[in-house]
Amino acid sequence: MHIFCDFDGTISRDDTSDAVLSALADPAWERIEARWQAGEIDSATCMREQIAMIRGGTFAIDAVLDRIELTPGFIDFVTWARAEGLPVTIVSDGVDYFINGILARHGLRLPVIANRLAIGETGDFMLQQPHARAGCGSGVCKCAVLNAAVARRPIVFVGDGRSDFCASTVPDILFAKSSLARHCTAQGTDFIPYDDFNDVHAALEAIRQPVVRIAA
């Protein structure tokens, strides 16, 4: 079993990119967001243009990230998964620097597949997207990531948003909430609803519990 988790709104309570942009970017980032929501540009383009608007340096970013809280139960969930020998990988259409910074603050180190934050010679921020795929509008093609993990089936995915839609048909066990849950309901895709990682933990522990048969 391999467990994949979205980050923003799933592991973190808030969207880390929105928090950083709200605090440090030119206000025009919201116009770019509106264009994405209207379907005029894809998610990958939206993120690249928005990240380029951030000002203030990494110290300013770190100060914003220090205010981001994790969803209840996640640390205990990771501890349980490690004890059970179950790999946990974060796959996010967010930014690796943001994710790793928050994890480090909580003493966590996990594999992270996400967009990469780069700094140019003049100190400007740039977004690299090595996990993008042709035909997928996201900076990280989550369905491609999950499909590459077939050797570790069953695959578990925990998500909540639009960037998770394409990945929703790949996992053997899907946990969904918010817009992902609404999408799965509309598409007839089976999922397990959850509020936080205490729910995910309890459900997976029950699924892995061996069935005890009592002889007649």
C-alpha positions in Angstrom: 0.0 0.0 0.0 1.3 3.5 -0.9 -0.5 6.5 0.5 -0.5 9.8 -1.5 -1.8 13.0 0.0 -2.6 16.4 -1.4 -1.2 19.2 0.7 -3.1 22.5 0.5 -6.5 22.1 2.2 -5.8 18.5 2.9 -2.6 18.3 5.1 -2.6 22.1 5.7 -5.7 23.9 7.0 -5.2 26.7 4.5 -3.9 27.1 1.0 -0.3 28.0 1.5 0.1 29.6 -1.9 -2.9 31.9 -1.4 -1.5 32.8 2.1 1.9 33.8 0.7 0.4 35.6 -2.3 -2.1 37.5 -0.1 0.7 38.7 2.1 3.6 39.3 -0.3 2.5 39.5 -3.9 1.3 42.3 -6.1 -2.5 42.5 -5.8 -2.8 41.7 -9.5 -2.4 38.1 -8.5 -6.1 38.0 -7.8 -6.9 39.0 -11.4 -4.8 36.0 -12.5 -6.7 33.8 -10.1 -10.0 35.1 -11.6 -8.8 34.2 -15.1 -8.0 30.7 -14.0 -11.4 30.3 -12.3 -13.1 31.5 -15.4 -11.2 28.9 -17.5 -9.2 31.5 -19.5 -5.8 30.0 -18.4 -4.8 26.7 -16.9 -3.6 26.1 -13.4 0.1 25.7 -14.5 0.1 29.1 -16.1 -1.8 30.7 -13.2 0.7 29.5 -10.7 3.8 30.6 -12.8 2.5 34.1 -13.2 1.4 34.5 -9.6 4.6 33.2 -8.0 6.6 35.7 -10.1 4.7 38.5 -8.3 6.0 37.6 -4.8 8.3 40.1 -3.2 10.1 40.2 0.1 12.5 37.2 -0.1 12.5 33.8 1.6 12.5 35.3 5.2 9.2 37.0 4.5 7.8 33.8 3.0 9.0 31.8 6.1 7.2 34.3 8.4 3.9 33.6 6.5 4.4 29.9 6.5 5.0 29.9 10.3 1.3 30.8 10.6 0.0 27.8 8.6 -1.5 25.0 10.7 -1.7 21.3 9.9 -5.0 19.5 9.7 -5.7 17.6 13.0 -4.4 14.1 13.1 -1.8 14.3 10.4 1.3 13.9 12.6 -0.2 10.9 14.4 -1.2 9.5 11.0 2.3 9.7 9.6 3.7 8.1 12.8 1.2 5.2 12.4 1.9 4.8 8.7 5.7 4.5 9.3 5.1 2.0 12.1 3.1 -0.1 9.6 5.7 0.2 6.9 3.3 2.3 4.7 5.0 5.0 2.5 3.4 8.4 2.6 4.1 10.7 -0.3 2.8 14.3 -0.8 1.7 15.1 -4.3 0.7 18.7 -4.7 0.1 21.3 -7.3 1.5 23.8 -4.7 5.1 24.8 -4.1 7.8 22.6 -2.7 9.5 25.3 -0.7 6.2 26.1 1.1 5.4 22.5 1.8 8.9 21.5 3.0 9.1 24.6 5.3 5.9 23.7 7.0 6.8 20.1 7.4 10.2 21.0 8.9 8.6 23.2 11.5 6.7 20.1 12.7 9.7 17.8 12.6 8.5 15.9 9.5 10.4 14.9 6.5 8.4 13.3 3.7 8.8 12.8 -0.1 7.2 15.8 -1.8 6.2 15.9 -5.5 5.3 19.5 -6.3 6.2 22.6 -8.3 9.7 23.9 -7.6 10.5 27.4 -6.3 13.6 28.9 -8.0 15.3 32.2 -7.4 16.7 34.2 -10.4 19.9 36.2 -10.5 18.1 39.3 -9.5 16.3 37.7 -6.6 13.0 37.2 -8.4 11.0 34.1 -7.8 10.3 31.7 -10.6 8.2 28.5 -10.6 9.6 25.3 -12.3 7.2 22.6 -13.2 9.1 19.3 -13.9 6.0 17.2 -13.1 3.8 18.8 -15.7 2.5 16.6 -18.6 1.2 17.5 -22.0 -2.6 17.7 -22.1 -2.8 18.2 -18.3 -3.4 21.8 -17.2 -1.9 21.4 -13.8 1.8 22.1 -12.9 1.8 18.6 -11.3 0.0 15.9 -13.2 -1.2 13.8 -10.2 -2.8 11.0 -12.3 0.6 10.4 -13.9 2.3 10.3 -10.5 -0.2 7.8 -9.2 -0.2 5.7 -12.3 3.6 5.4 -12.0 3.1 3.8 -8.5 1.4 0.6 -9.7 4.0 -1.6 -8.1 2.9 -0.5 -4.7 -0.8 -1.2 -5.1 -3.2 -0.7 -3.4 -2.9 3.0 -3.9 -4.5 5.4 -1.4 -5.2 9.0 -2.2 -6.3 11.8 0.1 -7.5 15.0 -1.5 -9.9 17.9 -1.5 -9.7 20.2 -4.5 -9.8 20.8 -8.3 -6.2 19.7 -8.8 -7.2 16.2 -7.5 -10.0 15.7 -10.0 -7.8 13.9 -12.6 -6.3 11.6 -10.0 -9.6 10.6 -8.5 -10.2 7.5 -10.7 -6.7 6.1 -10.2 -6.5 5.0 -6.5 -7.9 1.9 -5.1 -9.0 3.8 -2.0 -10.0 7.4 -2.3 -10.6 9.9 0.6 -12.3 13.0 -0.6 -13.9 16.2 0.9 -14.9 19.7 -0.3 -14.9 20.2 -4.1 -13.3 16.8 -4.7 -16.1 15.0 -2.9 -18.7 17.0 -4.9 -16.9 16.1 -8.1 -16.7 12.4 -7.2 -20.4 12.4 -6.4 -21.3 14.0 -9.7 -19.1 11.5 -11.6 -20.2 8.4 -9.7 -16.7 7.8 -8.3 -16.6 5.8 -5.0 -14.9 7.6 -2.2 -14.6 7.7 1.6 -15.6 11.1 3.1 -13.4 12.5 5.8 -13.0 15.7 7.8 -9.4 15.3 9.0 -6.6 12.7 9.3 -8.1 11.2 12.4 -10.8 9.9 10.1 -8.3 8.7 7.4 -6.3 7.0 10.1 -9.3 5.2 11.6 -10.6 4.1 8.2 -7.3 2.7 6.9 -6.6 0.9 10.2 -10.0 -0.8 9.9 -9.4 -1.7 6.3 -6.0 -3.3 7.2 -7.4 -5.1 10.3 -7.4 -8.9 9.5 -10.7 -10.6 9.5 -11.0 -13.1 12.3 -13.1 -16.1 11.4 -14.7 -18.1 14.2 -15.0 -21.8 13.5 -18.6 -23.2 13.7 
